Amino acid sequence: MALKATNPTNTEAWGKLQSHFETIKSKHLKQLFKNDADRANNLTINWEDFYVDFSKNRITTETLELLTELAVELDLKNAISKYFEGDIINATEGRAVLHTALRASKNANVLVDGENVIPEVYEVKKKIENFTNSVVNGNHKGHTGKAITDVVNIGIGGSDLGPAMVVDSLQYYKNQLTTHFVSNVDGDHYQEVIKDLHPETTLFVIVSKTFTTQETLSNANSIRAWFLESQPKEAVSKHFVAVSTNVESVKSFGIDEANIFPMKDWVGGRFSLWSAVGLSISLALGYKHFESLLEGARKMDEHFRTTDFNENIPVISALLTVWYNNFFKAESEAIIPYTQYLNQFATYLQQGIMESNGKSVDRDGNKVNYQTGTLIWGEPGTNAQHAFFQLIHQGTKLIPTDFIGYVESLYGNKDHHDKLMSNYFAQTEALMNGKTEAEVLSELREQSASEAEIKELAPFKVFEGNKPTTSLLIQKLTPESLGKLIAMYEHKIFVQGIVWNIYSYDQFGVELGKQLAKSILKELNNEVSNSIHDGSTQRLIDFYKNNC
Ligand code: F6P
């Protein structure tokens, strides 16, 4: 077994953290700031263009020491080496986990089954580069000689969310191509996307690691049928390319081998945007920007791999999740980017984090006796403030929140950016400090409220505060800084999995529903007589069949 399996709750550090928790759980952040004049400085990491302030978390330097002690006791250092070196750390699927190799430098040496994978990584990158350049500069034309104007990425899960999020986030850097994403098996989704497209000027990129995914194959088949309604069969080779590990199935679909961009099974779907799965990113932004994205991730890999735990951004960030999840019993984490560009970021991370760490069996195959994966959610600020922030401020749940902000805006409208960022700063301050009863009373008196009104209203206006936040302040949203940010969360996922003693890189939990859907589909198509379902499911199926 590549990774050691230790129940974290049986470690010495866990016991110490438990006692430490008792001393800290009722301390207010305001008090912690009063106790340590240098707190903000001590709990902030300044790395490259990232300024990461952990000081508004319900921790002290002692908490951090104990959390890093836990990481040491669980042999995190050794696990990190195994992760980067291509050991079979995805043991339940018998695979290495090597998205880091996709952004490694050309002279790196990463062995899988005794063979260095880096030369092949660079071969595929060259193929992506050449193809991107020929489409973007108009050399690769549609079959009638017209330049490609639109690219449609057909994929789902990791074969959609990563590319879609990056293309949307970096739209400022886009070239003239318009990129679309079709993912849902809902036929209305693909119809809405293709309705205004011209087959002669559209390139379809079918992305499926396995090339067996029902949604993607249904969409690809329907879109190809639509294409062939108006275009000849020979045109397919100019308009359809695919990304997959399953070259044979792609060929049977009718795509030439030359138009297949291969990927390896050691790239997990939700970590695959750095591979050929990122072809749509490269096409949308140009290969140079795609490379910068990878370069940013490579820098974060280096930081994660070589920095002491107490200065290591992904490590601290992951340990804080453990702190809140397992000691404070917080159930979710919010991610609030203060940029509309990162509109899809939380959705993207939902797959990364929840598909990876939503596990309840440990690496020895035993049911865990502690909480694992957190719920992830979020929306960009300031919109989120007008939607669900009420609950974070005054609700009953503790929701540790990451605030992601940028020093510079892309179009440089300082007036708007200052307004945006004043909210970013104000929210973390408000969440931390809250508003005491005394403050509420004096505020109401200033507003000349009557004593009766004051008495009635005051309880509703008190904010407890003490809500933990982490502030990530990044210089500017660029392909490189986005690469760093994504890689930071990827490594956070890895560290959480090591601490929780689970396998983060399989996803068996998504299989059962897929299997049942397959057999129910046969019933809907009247290919088999109804199988036995529970009363509820049976009535729902009958209602659907009788009314469709
Ligand atoms: O949802 C399960 C899953 O296997 C994801 O992990 C994956 O990203 C997605 O389906 C798509 O898979 P594929 O790329 O093989 O079509």
Residues whose N, C-alpha, C, O or C-beta is under 5 A from the ligand:
A	BS01	F6P	I156 G157 G158 S159 V207 S208 K209 T210 F211 T213 T216 G269 R270 Q507 V510
